Amino acid sequence: MHSLTQDVICIRAHKRTRCVVERGIGQLKWRFHVLHGEIRLTPEKASRVITVCAILHNLCKQHNIPQPEEEEEEDDDDNGGGDEGRVAVPVQQSGVAYRAHYTNTHFG
């Protein structure tokens, strides 16, 4: 039987993991516009697109290629305004600080 302490530890670990996963998804969506909305591909092709985006994102982080900055929106609405509901994700210039935090959190 689990003690209350073990349950609390498990819940906290789950919350931390979920935050990391959601942050990663946000960074992928910020870098690759194709992931912003519905991907109209077969599930097999969509999973390949997502995998390639993740690989390219990791390569960008390894080579310190920054996340794209948010573009200034113009007053004219020629593009149809397709970015409603877009959530800003903090830009990280390097994954070094994140990796250090992750290592200290989970292995320190």
N, C-alpha and C positions, 0 to 999 in steps of 0.2 A: 504494500500500500504506500502511496506517495504521501509525503508530509506536505503541509501547507507551504513550507519553504521551497520545496522542490517545485511545486506548482507555480509559485511566484517567480522563481528563476526561469522556468520554462516560458511563462507568459512574457517576461521581460525580453528573453532571447528572441521570441517570436516577433515582438514589436520592433526590436532593433533590425531584425532581418527584413521585415516588411518595409521598413523605412529605407533601407539600403536598396532593395529591389525597386521600390517606387521611384527613388531618386535616379537609379540607373535607367529606368524606362523613360523618365522625363528627359534625361540627357540625350538618349537616343532620338526621341521625338523632336527635341530642339535642333539636333544636328541634321536629321534626315526628314525632310518634309513628307516623304512618301508614307511615313508612319503616323502622320497627324490624323488621318481619317480612315475610312474604310478602304481596305486593300482589296481591290476587285480582281483577285486571282484565285486559282484553286488553292486549297489548304497546303498542298505540297510546295507550290511555287511561292506562296506567301511565307511559309516557314524558311525557305531559302533566302528570300529578300530580307527577312528579319535577321537571320544568321549573318548574312553578308554585312548588314548595317552594324551589327554588334562587333564583327571582326574589324571593320574599318574604323569604328569608334575606338576600339582598343589600340589600334595602330596609331590613331591620332593622339591618343593619350600618351603612348610610349614615346612619340616624337614631339611631344609638347605643342601640338597644333591646337590652338584655342578653339573653343566653341564659337560658332558664328554669333555676332552681336545682333541684337534685334534691330531690324531695319526701321527707319523713320517712316511712319505712315503719312501719306500725302492726303490733302483734303479731298481731292477728286476721287471718285469711287469707280474708276475704270475697271478695276480687277474684280468687282463684285463683292468685295469685302469677305473673302473666304476664311478669315482668321478669327472669327468670333469665338470666344471661349478659350482662346489660347492662354495657357498658363506660363508665366515667366519662370524659368529655372535658373538659379544662380550659376553664373559662368565660373568654371574652375579653369585656371590657366594650366594647372598641372595636377596629375593624380598623386603626386608625392605626399601631400598633406593628408589626403583621403586614405591612402594606403597606410600611412603611419598611424592615423586614428584607428583604422580597422584592426591593424596588428595589435595595438595597445589594448583595444577593447576586447578582442577575442583571444589573444594569446599572451597578454601581459599580466 
